[in-house]
Amino acid sequence: MELNEAYKSQPEYFGNPTQEVFPLLTKILDADASLSVQVHPDDAYAEEHEHELGKTECWYVIQADPDSYLIYGHHAKTRAELAEMIDSGEWDHLLRKYPVKTGDFIYVPSGTIHALNKGIMVLETQQSSDTTYRLYDYDRVDEKTGQKRDLHLQQSIDVTTVPSTDPKLEIKTEQKGASTFTSYIEPPVSPFFSVWQWRIKDEQEITHQNAPYTLVSVIDGKGTLKADGKEYSISKSDHFIIPAQIKSWKLDGDLQIIASEPN
């Protein structure tokens, strides 16, 4: 059964939610070439124009080559200046380069111009939305069609936050025994999701925080999950959901985990 089917037919596993669609997507993105420069709308704009959710997202950098950088934000001071720089193709002056390294966390609220560049792998947590406005694609031509990909310039101008601002994150780290728990983002900074990193070195008991179910991605190591009287072996590349019926569970081993919950 696909997740969207389970979400609708067995809502008790998700705490009988009010949202019509499963609210989060989790992905691993491996940029072997620089991705197109994009911006996403907020919920209000997306509902009016696309009839779906907006898209706020975040990235945990699993791996980044030396001297890697993202496109994150822009240098325009007004919306008129933004439109003028886009129209004249002043991409080097408009787009802001943002250095990143392995282990960094980046929050990308709707309205933020952004792009992953070559040599960066991230775990992405985002609102469950497919709405993306492509602002710039480096004038690349599709080998099959011989055409450039469509751009969404007016929509991008409409939804971009001007001037560009960096969100103020309150990253907190707590030591429990030999294990380390890091909170990257929670309410009120993010109204849509909470994201944590768990570095497990000894047995730890964990409970749901902001929602009745928890999304878990093992990004390195191996160990065990004990829940509801059963024990499971887990290791790098495993992804699973702890459902609402499981109130607490235990992790043990040598594990690096990114976990998230909808808010």
C-alpha positions as CSV (number, residue, x, y, z in Angstrom):
1,M,0.0,0.0,0.0
2,E,1.4,3.4,-0.9
3,L,1.8,5.9,1.9
4,N,-1.0,8.2,0.7
5,E,-3.4,5.2,0.7
6,A,-2.4,4.2,4.2
7,Y,-2.7,7.8,5.4
8,K,-6.3,7.9,4.2
9,S,-7.5,4.4,5.0
10,Q,-5.7,4.0,8.3
11,P,-5.7,7.4,9.9
12,E,-5.3,6.0,13.4
13,Y,-1.6,5.3,12.6
14,F,-1.1,9.0,12.1
15,G,-3.2,10.3,15.1
16,N,-6.3,10.9,13.0
17,P,-5.0,14.0,11.3
18,T,-7.0,16.8,9.9
19,Q,-4.8,17.4,6.8
20,E,-6.1,15.9,3.7
21,V,-2.7,14.8,2.4
22,F,0.3,13.4,4.2
23,P,2.0,16.7,5.1
24,L,5.7,16.1,4.6
25,L,8.0,14.7,1.9
26,T,11.5,13.4,2.8
27,K,14.1,13.1,0.0
28,I,17.8,12.5,-0.5
29,L,19.1,14.8,-3.3
30,D,22.5,14.1,-4.8
31,A,23.5,17.0,-7.1
32,D,25.9,15.6,-9.7
33,A,25.3,18.8,-11.6
34,S,24.0,22.2,-10.4
35,L,20.2,22.2,-10.1
36,S,18.0,24.9,-11.5
37,V,17.5,28.1,-9.5
38,Q,14.0,28.0,-8.0
39,V,11.6,29.7,-5.6
40,H,8.5,28.3,-4.0
41,P,5.2,30.0,-3.1
42,D,3.6,30.2,0.4
43,D,0.3,28.4,1.1
44,A,-1.9,31.4,0.2
45,Y,-0.4,31.9,-3.2
46,A,-0.2,28.2,-4.0
47,E,-3.8,27.6,-3.0
48,E,-5.0,30.5,-5.2
49,H,-2.9,29.7,-8.3
50,E,-1.9,26.0,-8.0
51,H,-4.7,24.6,-5.8
52,E,-2.2,22.9,-3.5
53,L,0.1,23.6,-0.6
54,G,3.0,26.0,-0.7
55,K,6.5,24.7,-0.1
56,T,8.8,25.5,2.7
57,E,11.7,23.1,3.0
58,C,15.1,22.5,4.7
59,W,18.3,20.6,4.0
60,Y,20.7,18.6,6.1
61,V,24.0,18.4,4.2
62,I,25.0,14.8,4.2
63,Q,28.1,15.5,2.1
64,A,29.6,18.5,0.4
65,D,32.8,18.7,-1.7
66,P,35.4,21.2,-0.6
67,D,34.5,24.9,-1.5
68,S,30.9,23.9,-2.1
69,Y,28.2,26.6,-2.1
70,L,24.4,26.9,-2.5
71,I,22.4,29.6,-4.2
72,Y,20.5,31.0,-1.3
73,G,18.8,34.4,-1.4
74,H,19.5,37.4,-3.6
75,H,20.9,40.9,-3.6
76,A,17.9,42.9,-4.9
77,K,16.7,45.6,-2.6
78,T,13.2,46.1,-4.1
79,R,10.8,44.0,-6.2
80,A,11.3,46.4,-9.1
81,E,15.1,45.9,-8.9
82,L,14.6,42.2,-8.7
83,A,12.4,42.2,-11.9
84,E,15.0,44.4,-13.7
85,M,17.9,42.2,-12.8
86,I,16.0,39.1,-13.9
87,D,14.9,40.8,-17.2
88,S,18.5,41.8,-18.0
89,G,20.0,38.4,-16.9
90,E,22.3,39.8,-14.2
91,W,22.5,36.5,-12.5
92,D,26.0,36.9,-11.1
93,H,25.0,40.1,-9.4
94,L,21.5,38.9,-8.3
95,L,22.1,35.5,-6.9
96,R,23.8,35.0,-3.6
97,K,26.4,32.3,-3.1
98,Y,26.2,30.6,0.3
99,P,29.1,28.4,1.4
100,V,28.2,25.0,2.9
101,K,30.0,22.0,4.4
102,T,29.1,18.5,5.5
103,G,26.9,18.6,8.6
104,D,25.3,22.1,7.9
105,F,21.6,22.6,8.2
106,I,19.8,25.2,6.0
107,Y,16.1,26.3,6.4
108,V,14.5,27.4,3.1
109,P,11.2,29.1,3.8
110,S,8.8,29.8,0.9
111,G,9.9,32.9,-1.0
112,T,13.6,32.1,-0.8
113,I,15.5,31.8,-4.1
114,H,17.7,28.7,-3.8
115,A,19.5,25.9,-5.7
116,L,21.7,23.0,-4.9
117,N,25.0,23.0,-6.7
118,K,27.2,20.2,-8.0
119,G,29.0,18.2,-5.3
120,I,26.3,18.5,-2.6
121,M,24.1,15.7,-1.2
122,V,21.3,16.6,1.2
123,L,18.4,15.1,3.1
124,E,15.5,17.4,2.3
125,T,12.4,17.7,4.5
126,Q,9.6,19.7,2.9
127,Q,5.9,20.4,2.8
128,S,4.1,17.9,0.6
129,S,3.9,20.0,-2.5
130,D,5.1,19.8,-6.1
131,T,4.8,23.5,-6.8
132,T,8.2,24.9,-8.0
133,Y,8.9,28.0,-10.0
134,R,12.0,27.8,-12.1
135,L,13.8,31.1,-12.2
136,Y,17.1,30.3,-14.0
137,D,18.5,27.1,-15.5
138,Y,21.9,28.3,-16.7
139,D,20.6,28.4,-20.3
140,R,20.9,24.7,-20.6
141,V,19.4,22.8,-23.5
142,D,17.7,19.5,-23.1
143,E,19.6,16.9,-25.2
144,K,16.4,15.1,-26.2
145,T,14.2,18.1,-27.3
146,G,16.9,20.6,-28.1
147,Q,14.9,23.2,-26.1
148,K,15.5,25.1,-23.0
149,R,13.3,24.1,-20.0
150,D,10.4,26.4,-19.2
151,L,10.9,29.2,-16.8
152,H,8.3,30.8,-14.5
153,L,9.7,34.4,-14.3
154,Q,6.5,36.3,-13.3
155,Q,5.5,33.8,-10.7
156,S,9.1,33.9,-9.3
157,I,8.9,37.7,-9.1
158,D,5.5,37.5,-7.4
159,V,6.5,35.1,-4.6
160,T,10.1,36.0,-3.9
161,T,10.7,37.6,-0.5
162,V,12.2,41.1,-1.0
163,P,14.7,42.1,0.4
164,S,16.2,38.7,1.1
165,T,16.4,37.7,4.7
166,D,18.1,34.8,6.6
167,P,15.9,33.1,9.1
168,K,17.2,33.1,12.7
169,L,17.5,29.5,13.8
170,E,17.8,28.4,17.4
171,I,19.8,25.2,17.0
172,K,20.1,23.4,20.4
173,T,22.2,20.4,21.3
174,E,21.7,18.1,24.3
175,Q,24.0,15.4,25.6
176,K,22.3,12.3,27.0
177,G,24.8,9.7,28.1
178,A,27.1,9.0,25.2
179,S,24.5,10.2,22.7
180,T,23.8,13.6,21.3
181,F,20.4,15.1,20.3
182,T,20.3,18.3,18.2
183,S,17.1,20.3,17.5
184,Y,17.5,22.1,14.2
185,I,14.1,23.7,13.8
186,E,10.8,23.7,15.8
187,P,7.9,26.0,16.3
188,P,7.6,29.0,16.2
189,V,10.5,29.3,13.7
190,S,8.9,26.7,11.4
191,P,5.1,26.4,11.4
192,F,5.2,23.3,9.2
193,F,7.8,20.8,10.6
194,S,10.3,20.0,13.3
195,V,13.7,18.4,12.4
196,W,16.2,16.8,14.7
197,Q,19.5,14.9,14.5
198,W,20.1,12.0,16.8
199,R,23.6,10.7,17.2
200,I,23.1,7.4,19.0
201,K,26.1,5.8,20.8
202,D,24.2,4.0,23.6
203,E,20.7,2.9,24.3
204,Q,18.2,5.8,24.4
205,E,14.5,6.0,24.9
206,I,12.7,8.4,22.6
207,T,9.1,9.7,22.3
208,H,7.1,11.7,19.8
209,Q,7.5,15.4,20.3
210,N,5.2,17.7,18.2
211,A,3.1,15.1,16.4
212,P,1.7,11.6,17.1
213,Y,4.0,10.1,14.5
214,T,7.7,10.5,13.6
215,L,9.6,10.2,10.3
216,V,13.0,8.6,10.7
217,S,16.0,8.5,8.2
218,V,19.2,6.6,9.1
219,I,21.9,8.4,7.3
220,D,24.9,6.5,8.8
221,G,25.8,3.6,11.0
222,K,23.8,0.6,12.2
223,G,22.0,-0.5,15.3
224,T,18.6,-1.6,16.7
225,L,15.2,-0.2,17.2
226,K,13.1,-1.7,20.0
227,A,9.4,-0.9,20.0
228,D,6.2,-2.7,21.1
229,G,8.1,-5.7,22.3
230,K,9.9,-6.3,19.0
231,E,13.5,-5.6,17.9
232,Y,14.5,-4.5,14.4
233,S,17.9,-4.1,12.9
234,I,18.4,-0.7,11.2
235,S,21.2,0.7,9.2
236,K,22.3,3.5,6.8
237,S,19.6,4.2,4.1
238,D,16.7,2.9,6.1
239,H,13.7,5.2,6.2
240,F,10.5,4.5,8.3
241,I,7.7,6.0,10.2
242,I,7.1,5.4,14.0
243,P,3.2,5.4,14.1
244,A,1.0,6.9,16.7
245,Q,0.3,3.6,18.5
246,I,4.0,3.5,19.5
247,K,4.3,6.0,22.3
248,S,8.0,5.4,23.0
249,W,10.9,3.4,21.5
250,K,14.5,2.6,22.1
251,L,17.5,3.0,19.8
252,D,20.9,1.5,20.4
253,G,24.1,1.1,18.4
254,D,26.1,3.6,16.4
255,L,23.6,5.6,14.4
256,Q,23.2,9.0,12.8
257,I,19.6,9.8,12.3
258,I,17.6,12.7,10.9
259,A,14.0,12.7,12.3
260,S,11.1,15.0,11.5
261,E,7.5,15.6,12.5
262,P,4.7,17.8,11.1
263,N,3.7,20.7,13.3
